[in-house]
Amino acid sequence: MMKKLTIAATVYLAALFLASEALADTSYKVAMTSSGSGGWGAIRYQTSTGQSWFVKNGVLIEVLERSVPPKGNYQVTMSATQKGWGAVRIENHSGKMWYIKDRMWQPLLTASEQ
């Protein structure tokens, strides 16, 4: 009897883990800032993939990628600039970073990677 409960508990915990992983893949966050031009900027991003969209005239526009970033734990930070706003993205496990230029995430390289 005890063995059946242990197997059932293991199956239940495995199902909970898989469900939490599925939910993690659909977790979105928003970064927002005022802009130097008196307006504001916002980016919606998926925390597990880094996929991102910025707001322009009330429409979400996808930020393009040079290559598909690996799954991870992403965070986006924004700041006002003289011309509007700027944004950087970091993958928290590896420390890899990108910045937005011309509607595309550009990788930030260390001096030894250049």
TATA-V961476 format. One record per residue. N is the residue number from 1. SS is DSSP state (H for helix, E for strand, L for the rest). PHI is phi as a letter, one per 20 degrees, with the letter a starting at -180 (none if undefined). Layout:
n=N ss=SS phi=PHI
n=N ss=SS phi=PHI
This chain:
n=1 ss=L phi=none
n=2 ss=H phi=f
n=3 ss=H phi=f
n=4 ss=H phi=f
n=5 ss=H phi=f
n=6 ss=H phi=f
n=7 ss=H phi=f
n=8 ss=H phi=f
n=9 ss=H phi=f
n=10 ss=H phi=f
n=11 ss=H phi=f
n=12 ss=H phi=f
n=13 ss=H phi=f
n=14 ss=H phi=f
n=15 ss=H phi=f
n=16 ss=H phi=f
n=17 ss=H phi=f
n=18 ss=H phi=f
n=19 ss=H phi=f
n=20 ss=H phi=f
n=21 ss=H phi=f
n=22 ss=H phi=f
n=23 ss=H phi=f
n=24 ss=H phi=f
n=25 ss=L phi=f
n=26 ss=L phi=d
n=27 ss=L phi=e
n=28 ss=E phi=d
n=29 ss=E phi=c
n=30 ss=E phi=c
n=31 ss=E phi=d
n=32 ss=E phi=b
n=33 ss=E phi=b
n=34 ss=E phi=f
n=35 ss=L phi=d
n=36 ss=L phi=f
n=37 ss=L phi=e
n=38 ss=L phi=n
n=39 ss=L phi=d
n=40 ss=E phi=b
n=41 ss=E phi=c
n=42 ss=E phi=b
n=43 ss=E phi=c
n=44 ss=E phi=e
n=45 ss=E phi=b
n=46 ss=E phi=e
n=47 ss=L phi=f
n=48 ss=L phi=e
n=49 ss=L phi=d
n=50 ss=L phi=n
n=51 ss=L phi=g
n=52 ss=E phi=c
n=53 ss=E phi=c
n=54 ss=E phi=d
n=55 ss=E phi=e
n=56 ss=E phi=c
n=57 ss=L phi=l
n=58 ss=L phi=m
n=59 ss=E phi=c
n=60 ss=E phi=e
n=61 ss=E phi=d
n=62 ss=E phi=f
n=63 ss=L phi=e
n=64 ss=E phi=f
n=65 ss=E phi=c
n=66 ss=L phi=f
n=67 ss=L phi=b
n=68 ss=L phi=f
n=69 ss=L phi=f
n=70 ss=L phi=f
n=71 ss=L phi=f
n=72 ss=L phi=a
n=73 ss=L phi=c
n=74 ss=E phi=e
n=75 ss=E phi=b
n=76 ss=E phi=d
n=77 ss=E phi=c
n=78 ss=E phi=c
n=79 ss=E phi=b
n=80 ss=E phi=f
n=81 ss=L phi=c
n=82 ss=L phi=f
n=83 ss=L phi=e
n=84 ss=L phi=q
n=85 ss=E phi=b
n=86 ss=E phi=c
n=87 ss=E phi=b
n=88 ss=E phi=c
n=89 ss=E phi=c
n=90 ss=E phi=c
n=91 ss=E phi=e
n=92 ss=L phi=f
n=93 ss=L phi=e
n=94 ss=L phi=e
n=95 ss=L phi=n
n=96 ss=L phi=f
n=97 ss=E phi=c
n=98 ss=E phi=c
n=99 ss=E phi=c
n=100 ss=E phi=e
n=101 ss=E phi=b
n=102 ss=L phi=l
n=103 ss=L phi=m
n=104 ss=E phi=c
n=105 ss=E phi=f
n=106 ss=E phi=d
n=107 ss=E phi=f
n=108 ss=E phi=e
n=109 ss=L phi=d
n=110 ss=L phi=f
n=111 ss=H phi=g
n=112 ss=H phi=f
n=113 ss=H phi=e
n=114 ss=L phi=f
